[in-house]
């Protein structure tokens, strides 16, 4: 008995031994569980990649690039746009001057800005004359194939998008100045140059570029509305502007963007997930900013990848539907289950609404141009939009928020072409946003001026 008591280990040692053994067991269990989870997620990820491969669609940007038609570099506007952006001067002053112009026109769309502001704009435009010439040369060319360097990650694209926005602001300032100086056709040409500048955002078809292009088109249509109020361009200029607006938003841009986001997700996968051979990629050059990864992160990253690809597949199916069904279908998509997927998945429902708003306003602007052309010919406003077809516009555009034709209302001193907007009810053409409330209708209101081809 005494011998047993002498050989038995102290209680605290037995407790420590039990804890250590339990910890080792838990660690082994965690490693085994992580390995099993990693294996399952790897199979699921490769299954999703295989689905895409089975359709014959490109999975990477290099594959997409190989499917694009060849382009004659002498007809590629990108080189002129890049040259123009490298010549931009006084970016901050351009932004501030443009902001003051907008403040002046907010008081009333036909008001004239202060003379000192107009002189400042003229000085800035003179300083940037060479850059503007490059943008106009680019606008005159039929094609644009611009490589923003997606292989280097998002940093380069964000830098490029900031410069493109600044170029658009300069063109917008020129539109304002020409409008104030009574050069209606020149103002229209400037709007058209701004719309064609957005071709830089067509490749790669990613969410970032999609949002930038949408914002730049919105800036251009805003300028187009002001031109109708103030500059009185020729009939030929109005036709050219109407045609350019019709081309500014591609009907399949939504779907291309979703496919582009899928490619971007795949690019991220093959740069941050260990054991890249499972994704069957070769000649992979990691992006400079690719974050480090390890076996411990693998299951989470693979889970995010699987959920992201499934979410994008559902989103692609949704955007194939016509407006407004597309918005409703996107809103109804099951949100990703994975933690990373929930954090990183774009809010496509909000993006859809913003896109629909821009679509609606561009369509309203096109109809307003058709009305101005009708008024010049007939000396009066049309009683209904159906009078515009097919001479002034091929057909009355549909409202993205209703799926029905845009609405039209006229009174003694103005007329309005409008969409019912996101509240999806007709508020009689009320375009102003009430304090503390959502927007009512959305569109273009034109204050009447004497008809004719010259001011």
Secondary structure, 3 states (H helix, E strand, C coil): CHHHHHHCCCHHHHHHHHHHHHHHHHHHHHHHHHHHHHHHHHHHHHHHHHHHHHHCCCCCHHHHHHHCCCCCHHHECHHHHHHHHHCCCCHHHHHHHHHHHHHHHHHCCCCCCCHHHHHHHHHHHHHCHHHHHHHHHHHCCCECCCCCCHHHCHHHHHHHHHHHHHHHHHHHHHHHHHHHCCCHHHHHHHHHHHHHHHHHHCCCCCHHHHHHHHHHHHHHHHHHHHHHHHCCCCHHHHHHHHHHHHHHCCCCHHHHHHHHHHHHHHHHHHHHCCCHHHHCCCCCCCCCCCCCCCHHHHHHHHHHHHHHHHHHHHHHHHHCCCCCHHHHHHHHCCCCCCHHHHHHCCCHHHHHHHHHHHHHHHHHHHHHHHHHHHHHHHCCCCCCHHHHCCCCCCCCCECCCCCCECEEEECCCEEEEEECCCCCCCCCCCCCCCCCCCCCCEEEEEECCCCCCCC
